[in-house]
């Protein structure tokens, strides 16, 4: 009976109108920008320590590959005119092969990019903080990779010009960093295989238009743009400059009083005296 009385006394009332509107999510409280950068840098350093493949693995590969090339070109260790072309080609291999191995970064960074996208979307940190942290780790690692690539192969085995070691290393490190940035750009593609293919195509174009196979003036437009945009077109001439600029005399070559003399070359134009190689074929001089 009591239940019946309660039900009889019940009077339905109109409740508040139902709404399907969603209220905005509250803003997340991010840490200060410097703290974001510092925390991300520590995180990246720990990941590099736990998985050293990206940098330490490449350093070992650079050392072994370039040592092989230096041993193959061991006769170019002696600085004389008939070995100058071989010495220049050795520089090309010391530069080109490590640059190509940047394809490893494309694959490794592809997974990291997916995690960064998710974390930035969740408001964990600002993307600029990640860029600064990653760059702060990259720059010293590029110097480390450069020393690994040329320290023993170029200077211990091939006896390169040690007086310009610092300049040579810095240019080499900048070249590696340029390809590392290209690898980061290619890693933005969701399919890592497409990113690796894009990186290798970019490296091949850079290698082709580095200036040793074709003169810049012989490359037709629009392909000539690659000779201005790609890293090896700037790195290769600079590295050869630091290697050869301090050699005042080279065996097998002698100065000419006038470029019009028979057998004389003037490859440096107004910046250097003409020379000739009396005991060598013209293509070796």
PLY file of the C-alpha trace (Angstrom):
ply
format ascii 1.0
element vertex 285
property float x
property float y
property float z
element edge 284
property int vertex1
property int vertex2
end_header
0.00 0.00 0.00
2.84 2.41 0.84
4.38 1.86 -2.56
1.06 2.55 -4.24
0.72 5.85 -2.33
4.17 6.94 -3.46
3.40 6.14 -7.09
0.05 7.96 -6.92
1.75 11.05 -5.47
4.41 11.14 -8.20
4.03 14.03 -10.62
6.36 14.04 -13.62
8.04 17.37 -14.17
9.79 18.69 -17.28
13.53 18.47 -16.82
16.12 20.62 -18.50
16.24 20.37 -22.25
18.70 17.81 -23.49
21.64 19.21 -25.34
24.17 17.56 -27.61
26.72 20.38 -27.49
30.21 19.48 -26.34
32.00 21.72 -23.91
35.58 22.68 -24.89
38.35 20.69 -23.32
40.33 22.51 -20.65
43.70 23.82 -21.74
46.65 21.76 -20.61
49.23 23.39 -18.38
52.54 23.02 -20.21
55.89 23.38 -18.54
57.94 26.50 -19.35
59.58 26.41 -22.76
63.18 26.08 -21.48
62.14 23.17 -19.25
60.41 21.48 -22.20
63.60 21.75 -24.26
65.78 20.46 -21.42
63.51 17.49 -20.68
63.34 16.58 -24.37
67.11 16.82 -24.70
67.56 14.47 -21.73
65.03 12.08 -23.23
66.81 12.06 -26.61
70.19 11.51 -24.95
68.83 8.54 -22.99
67.28 7.04 -26.12
70.58 7.47 -27.97
72.42 5.77 -25.12
70.01 2.83 -25.00
69.88 2.40 -28.78
73.24 3.62 -30.19
72.55 2.39 -33.72
71.69 5.81 -35.14
75.02 7.44 -34.27
77.50 4.92 -32.86
76.51 2.30 -35.43
77.05 4.76 -38.26
80.37 5.88 -36.76
81.67 2.31 -36.94
80.32 1.92 -40.49
81.98 5.20 -41.55
85.31 4.12 -40.08
85.29 0.71 -41.76
84.01 1.87 -45.16
86.35 4.85 -45.45
89.33 2.83 -44.20
88.63 0.38 -47.03
88.68 3.19 -49.60
91.87 4.66 -48.09
93.62 1.30 -48.36
92.43 0.84 -51.95
93.87 4.27 -52.81
97.01 3.72 -50.72
99.30 4.86 -53.56
97.63 8.27 -53.41
99.23 8.69 -49.97
102.32 10.04 -51.72
101.70 13.61 -52.85
102.94 13.71 -56.42
101.37 14.93 -59.60
100.44 11.54 -61.04
98.45 10.72 -57.87
96.59 14.03 -57.54
93.55 12.81 -59.47
93.44 9.61 -57.41
93.70 11.67 -54.22
90.80 13.80 -55.36
88.71 10.72 -56.14
89.56 9.34 -52.70
88.10 12.51 -51.20
84.97 11.93 -53.26
84.52 8.41 -51.85
85.27 9.56 -48.29
82.49 12.11 -48.66
79.92 10.31 -50.80
79.53 6.98 -49.03
78.96 8.31 -45.47
76.49 10.82 -46.87
74.52 7.97 -48.45
74.34 6.12 -45.13
72.14 8.92 -43.84
69.32 6.75 -45.21
69.49 4.98 -41.84
68.25 8.17 -40.18
65.24 8.31 -42.49
64.07 4.92 -41.27
64.93 5.50 -37.60
63.33 8.95 -37.41
60.14 7.85 -39.11
58.91 6.09 -35.97
60.01 9.01 -33.83
58.04 11.44 -35.98
54.83 9.49 -35.33
55.41 9.69 -31.57
56.21 13.42 -31.73
53.03 14.13 -33.69
50.95 12.36 -31.06
52.68 14.05 -28.12
52.42 17.53 -29.66
48.74 16.93 -30.45
48.19 15.96 -26.79
49.77 19.23 -25.67
52.80 17.70 -23.97
55.27 20.21 -25.45
55.73 22.78 -28.21
57.17 21.50 -31.52
59.87 24.20 -31.49
61.16 22.77 -28.20
61.60 19.40 -29.88
63.43 20.97 -32.85
65.84 22.79 -30.53
66.46 19.71 -28.40
67.03 17.48 -31.42
69.37 20.02 -33.04
71.36 20.37 -29.80
71.97 16.63 -29.89
72.58 16.44 -33.63
75.35 19.03 -33.94
77.91 17.41 -31.62
76.98 14.00 -33.04
77.77 15.25 -36.55
81.24 16.32 -35.40
81.68 12.89 -33.80
80.64 11.18 -37.04
82.95 13.42 -39.07
85.95 12.52 -36.91
85.03 8.85 -37.17
84.80 9.09 -40.96
88.06 10.93 -41.67
90.28 10.72 -38.58
91.88 7.33 -39.28
91.06 6.85 -43.01
92.05 10.29 -44.28
94.79 11.37 -41.89
96.33 8.13 -40.57
96.09 6.00 -43.73
95.92 8.48 -46.63
98.14 11.14 -44.99
95.93 14.12 -45.76
97.04 17.68 -45.01
96.87 17.78 -41.18
97.33 21.56 -40.96
93.71 22.04 -42.07
92.24 19.21 -40.02
89.85 21.47 -38.07
88.50 23.23 -41.17
88.18 19.95 -43.04
86.31 18.35 -40.13
83.92 21.27 -39.69
83.00 21.35 -43.39
82.56 17.57 -43.32
80.32 17.81 -40.25
78.18 20.50 -41.90
77.82 18.29 -44.96
76.65 15.38 -42.78
74.22 17.69 -40.97
72.77 18.84 -44.29
72.05 15.24 -45.25
70.70 14.57 -41.75
68.19 17.39 -42.27
67.23 15.90 -45.63
66.71 12.55 -43.88
64.45 14.25 -41.31
62.42 15.81 -44.10
62.02 12.45 -45.85
61.05 10.79 -42.57
57.85 12.87 -42.52
56.39 10.52 -45.12
54.19 7.95 -43.40
55.70 5.09 -45.37
59.37 4.77 -44.33
60.28 2.98 -47.57
59.12 5.96 -49.61
61.12 8.24 -47.35
64.27 6.14 -47.81
63.74 6.12 -51.58
63.36 9.91 -51.58
66.56 10.32 -49.58
68.56 8.06 -51.89
67.30 9.93 -54.96
68.37 13.22 -53.36
71.79 11.80 -52.49
72.26 10.46 -56.04
71.41 13.86 -57.53
73.83 15.53 -55.11
76.58 13.05 -56.03
75.98 13.50 -59.75
76.06 17.30 -59.60
78.93 17.64 -57.10
81.19 19.10 -59.80
83.59 16.24 -60.43
81.66 14.60 -63.27
80.33 17.74 -64.96
81.30 21.36 -64.74
78.56 23.59 -63.43
78.50 25.55 -66.68
77.95 22.32 -68.66
74.76 21.40 -66.79
71.63 22.61 -68.55
68.73 24.30 -66.82
66.67 23.42 -64.82
69.12 20.73 -63.64
71.78 23.35 -62.97
69.74 24.39 -59.95
70.91 21.19 -58.26
74.51 22.43 -58.43
73.48 25.34 -56.20
71.03 23.61 -53.86
72.52 20.23 -52.97
75.18 19.76 -50.25
77.95 17.93 -52.13
78.22 20.70 -54.72
79.46 22.95 -51.87
81.23 20.42 -49.66
83.39 18.69 -52.27
85.16 21.82 -53.64
85.67 23.15 -50.11
87.21 19.89 -48.86
89.55 19.71 -51.86
90.54 23.31 -51.25
91.56 22.61 -47.66
93.44 19.48 -48.75
95.49 20.98 -51.60
95.86 24.70 -50.88
98.98 24.41 -48.69
101.06 22.28 -51.07
103.64 24.69 -52.50
105.43 22.12 -54.61
104.34 18.69 -55.87
106.66 16.09 -57.33
106.34 15.64 -61.06
105.17 19.20 -61.73
107.19 22.34 -62.44
106.26 25.98 -62.89
106.07 27.64 -66.29
107.14 31.18 -66.96
104.28 31.65 -69.41
101.07 29.73 -70.00
101.65 29.89 -73.74
104.63 27.51 -73.43
104.13 24.00 -74.76
102.52 21.62 -72.28
101.65 24.30 -69.72
98.35 24.37 -67.85
96.66 27.25 -66.11
93.83 25.54 -64.23
93.86 28.10 -61.41
93.57 31.06 -63.75
94.91 34.28 -62.29
95.13 32.81 -58.77
98.10 30.52 -59.45
101.11 30.18 -61.74
100.95 27.92 -64.81
102.68 24.55 -64.57
103.58 21.50 -66.62
104.44 17.83 -66.04
107.41 16.92 -68.26
107.38 13.20 -67.43
103.61 12.59 -67.47
100.87 12.29 -70.02
98.63 15.39 -70.29
95.66 13.59 -68.73
97.80 12.79 -65.66
99.00 16.35 -65.18
0 1
1 2
2 3
3 4
4 5
5 6
6 7
7 8
8 9
9 10
10 11
11 12
12 13
13 14
14 15
15 16
16 17
17 18
18 19
19 20
20 21
21 22
22 23
23 24
24 25
25 26
26 27
27 28
28 29
29 30
30 31
31 32
32 33
33 34
34 35
35 36
36 37
37 38
38 39
39 40
40 41
41 42
42 43
43 44
44 45
45 46
46 47
47 48
48 49
49 50
50 51
51 52
52 53
53 54
54 55
55 56
56 57
57 58
58 59
59 60
60 61
61 62
62 63
63 64
64 65
65 66
66 67
67 68
68 69
69 70
70 71
71 72
72 73
73 74
74 75
75 76
76 77
77 78
78 79
79 80
80 81
81 82
82 83
83 84
84 85
85 86
86 87
87 88
88 89
89 90
90 91
91 92
92 93
93 94
94 95
95 96
96 97
97 98
98 99
99 100
100 101
101 102
102 103
103 104
104 105
105 106
106 107
107 108
108 109
109 110
110 111
111 112
112 113
113 114
114 115
115 116
116 117
117 118
118 119
119 120
120 121
121 122
122 123
123 124
124 125
125 126
126 127
127 128
128 129
129 130
130 131
131 132
132 133
133 134
134 135
135 136
136 137
137 138
138 139
139 140
140 141
141 142
142 143
143 144
144 145
145 146
146 147
147 148
148 149
149 150
150 151
151 152
152 153
153 154
154 155
155 156
156 157
157 158
158 159
159 160
160 161
161 162
162 163
163 164
164 165
165 166
166 167
167 168
168 169
169 170
170 171
171 172
172 173
173 174
174 175
175 176
176 177
177 178
178 179
179 180
180 181
181 182
182 183
183 184
184 185
185 186
186 187
187 188
188 189
189 190
190 191
191 192
192 193
193 194
194 195
195 196
196 197
197 198
198 199
199 200
200 201
201 202
202 203
203 204
204 205
205 206
206 207
207 208
208 209
209 210
210 211
211 212
212 213
213 214
214 215
215 216
216 217
217 218
218 219
219 220
220 221
221 222
222 223
223 224
224 225
225 226
226 227
227 228
228 229
229 230
230 231
231 232
232 233
233 234
234 235
235 236
236 237
237 238
238 239
239 240
240 241
241 242
242 243
243 244
244 245
245 246
246 247
247 248
248 249
249 250
250 251
251 252
252 253
253 254
254 255
255 256
256 257
257 258
258 259
259 260
260 261
261 262
262 263
263 264
264 265
265 266
266 267
267 268
268 269
269 270
270 271
271 272
272 273
273 274
274 275
275 276
276 277
277 278
278 279
279 280
280 281
281 282
282 283
283 284
